[in-house]
Amino acid sequence: MSVTDVAVQESAPRAQAERIVNDFAIQVATVNGSGSQTANMVLLRSIFQMGVPVSGKNMFPSNIAGLPTWYTIRASAKGYISRKKEVDFLVAMNAETAKEDVLTLPPGAAALYDEPLKLNELRSDITFYPVPFDKIIGTITHDAKLRRLVRNMIYDGVLSRLLSVDMGQMEKALRKQLGKKEKAIQLNMGALKAGYDFAEANLTKLDPFVVEPMDKTQGMILIEGNAAAAIGCMMAGVTFVGWYPITPSSSLCESLIDYLKKYRKDPVTGKATYAVVQAEDEIAALGMVIGAGWMGARSMTSTAGPGISLMAEFTGLGYYAEVPAVIFDVQRVGPSTGLPTRTAQQDVLSTAVLSHGDTKHPVLLPSSVEECYTMAMDSFDLAERLQTPIFVLSDLDLGMNNWMSRPFDYPTKPFDRGKRLDAETLKRLGEWGRYRDVDGDGIPYRTVPGDGMPAYFTRGSGHNDKAQYSERADDYSNNLDRLARKFETARTLVPKPEVEVVGKGGIGLIAYGTTHWAIIESRDQLRNEAKLDTSYLRLRAFPFTTEVAEFIDRCDRVYLVEQNRDAQMMSLLKMECTPAQFGKLRSVLHYAGLPLDGRSVTTEILKQESGAR
């Protein structure tokens, strides 16, 4: 099934504009393992280098090569980078899905296709460009393997001519993609030029879509969220990584390993100043991370939903024994194996209260690659300040796709190592108890092996404030009450939400993570098309700060937009809402596995608003 069919069928037919400049979506439909990644990245980067804001969304199968895959590039002069609901220009390279891909296009779209497929016979309301790929590639190379891999560069050349994408930028992007592999560069350049020449000689441009140079990407970079998070971990001083590969989080630790190998060597001995262990499973990975955190190391792991499920018991140990750890959850579609290569926000509720018993965990919610970087650094400081596991909830869309960003700032503030007991503090306290609250914030002082301070026995069973084994009811309740106070302290330390109140509040929107980008576009649509102004709060962390309740109080109605079926963030909010606040909350839910688009948000809010009046 085409990834666009439902979305496009819901879209109204549009009149063909005379020229549509820097405002369209290109979808390349190929098969997994066909070498299309290079061609797609070259096209994305070329448009980006021309100064046009772009975003790329990769929808790929989770199992074997040969299955359908779609890569969508959106160019937007206005800077919108959420998924666009409509596909404007299709590149049909997969015979299996080509017919369906064409039939789901909106009127006025264009389709570039392999000539033998004869797709032009299917419709008369879109523009078709037939290209004899096999004939063209025959002039480039006779090597069967190379023909398969380089074939995709031909459509880049054709698009360069049809969309006015600068060929010089194409070559620059190709060289960046392939590095110093000069033979591969020349082979791909040959295919690129052949595609361009064919289009120039044989294709008459009939569609309205065109790329024109802008200056909106100057000084910006393209980077995946997982790579950005890895850089943040390195800058945060991580020294231990325990992990187990799982889509879509694997590239976070893989990138981190590459960075550590390059930058974390003793300048004298050349030896690594870090340790990375690929464990036998996610349970063992977090067990190692908890052990390293207990020893005083800055330690982390990355995983996805199924791994989070397996990590429940060790997360509870980290919470109750009060050991710092950082856990990145790059969310995907569940339950069970679910759709491993589709995006979602489905681990929110389970992660916030992961493990049995009364547990609550601080959760950071990045919406951009820049926040993947900054919140990675924040998470290590918070883990040590609060002496507890900290979760960073990204998702597949953010983690595995390339996003525009300004270059990251080099960190200047010192690490926050939290309440580490030293001789001066011990003298001031007189007597130390590992789990004793002496400052009223719920956070005790800790020691680590080898620091010369008093030792204690760490346990996950009942204990008193001296870390001694205890099953006394008062010791247990006192300990849980202190942990609750610590969670209230966390409320003052986690990143605050971003808030924009329009007028007296009116209609409010709350969102988090990558949903943010659809909200930006939807708010413009609501204002421009329905004359409906909205206030907006973007959550950046759990526990919720005071700004959240204040925002709800100011608004008449509040729509919480999230990418799961069960309104999981809504459930967390309702745990803290007053009855009056509770009555204002409404849900806008998206759980198809595709990145959320602004039009869907707009449609649903207007539908609910019509019923509210």
Stockholm file with secondary structure:
# STOCKHOLM 1.0

chainA/1-613         MSVTDVAVQESAPRAQAERIVNDFAIQVATVNGSGSQTANMVLLRSIFQMGVPVSGKNMFPSNIAGLPTWYTIRASAKGYISRKKEVDFLVAMNAETAKEDVLTLPPGAAALYDEPLKLNELRSDITFYPVPFDKIIGTITHDAKLRRLVRNMIYDGVLSRLLSVDMGQMEKALRKQLGKKEKAIQLNMGALKAGYDFAEANLTKLDPFVVEPMDKTQGMILIEGNAAAAIGCMMAGVTFVGWYPITPSSSLCESLIDYLKKYRKDPVTGKATYAVVQAEDEIAALGMVIGAGWMGARSMTSTAGPGISLMAEFTGLGYYAEVPAVIFDVQRVGPSTGLPTRTAQQDVLSTAVLSHGDTKHPVLLPSSVEECYTMAMDSFDLAERLQTPIFVLSDLDLGMNNWMSRPFDYPTKPFDRGKRLDAETLKRLGEWGRYRDVDGDGIPYRTVPGDGMPAYFTRGSGHNDKAQYSERADDYSNNLDRLARKFETARTLVPKPEVEVVGKGGIGLIAYGTTHWAIIESRDQLRNEAKLDTSYLRLRAFPFTTEVAEFIDRCDRVYLVEQNRDAQMMSLLKMECTPAQFGKLRSVLHYAGLPLDGRSVTTEILKQESGAR
#=GR chainA/1-613 SS CCTTHHHHHTSCCCCCCSCEESEEEEEEEEETTSSHHHHHHHHHHHHHHTTCCEEEEEECCSSCTTSEEEEEEEEETTCCCSBCSSCCEEEECCTTTHHHHHHTSCTTCEEEEEGGGCGGGTCSSSEEEEECHHHHHTTTCCCHHHHHHHTHHHHHHHHHHHHTCCHHHHHHHHHHHHTTCHHHHHHHHHHHHHHHHHHHHHCCCCSCEECCCCSSSTTCEEEEHHHHHHHHHHHTTCCEEEECCCTTTHHHHHHHHHHHHHHCBCTTTCCBSSEEEECSSHHHHHHHHHHHHHTTCCEEEEECHHHHHHTHHHHHHHHHHTCCEEEEEEECBCSTTCBTTSCCCCSHHHHHTCSSSSCCCCEECCCSHHHHHHHHHHHHHHHHHHTSEEEEEEEHHHHHSEEEECCCCCCCSCCCCCSBCCHHHHHHHSSCCTTCCSSSSSCCCBCCTTSSSCCCCCCSSCBCTTSCBCCCHHHHHHHHHHHHHHHHHHHHHSCCCEEECCTTCEEEEEEETTHHHHHHHHHHHHHHHHCCCEEEEEECEESCCHHHHHHHHHEEEEEEEESSSSCHHHHHHHTTCCHHHHTTEEEEECCSSSCCBHHHHHHHHHHHHHHHC
#=GC SS_cons         CCTTHHHHHTSCCCCCCSCEESEEEEEEEEETTSSHHHHHHHHHHHHHHTTCCEEEEEECCSSCTTSEEEEEEEEETTCCCSBCSSCCEEEECCTTTHHHHHHTSCTTCEEEEEGGGCGGGTCSSSEEEEECHHHHHTTTCCCHHHHHHHTHHHHHHHHHHHHTCCHHHHHHHHHHHHTTCHHHHHHHHHHHHHHHHHHHHHCCCCSCEECCCCSSSTTCEEEEHHHHHHHHHHHTTCCEEEECCCTTTHHHHHHHHHHHHHHCBCTTTCCBSSEEEECSSHHHHHHHHHHHHHTTCCEEEEECHHHHHHTHHHHHHHHHHTCCEEEEEEECBCSTTCBTTSCCCCSHHHHHTCSSSSCCCCEECCCSHHHHHHHHHHHHHHHHHHTSEEEEEEEHHHHHSEEEECCCCCCCSCCCCCSBCCHHHHHHHSSCCTTCCSSSSSCCCBCCTTSSSCCCCCCSSCBCTTSCBCCCHHHHHHHHHHHHHHHHHHHHHSCCCEEECCTTCEEEEEEETTHHHHHHHHHHHHHHHHCCCEEEEEECEESCCHHHHHHHHHEEEEEEEESSSSCHHHHHHHTTCCHHHHTTEEEEECCSSSCCBHHHHHHHHHHHHHHHC
//
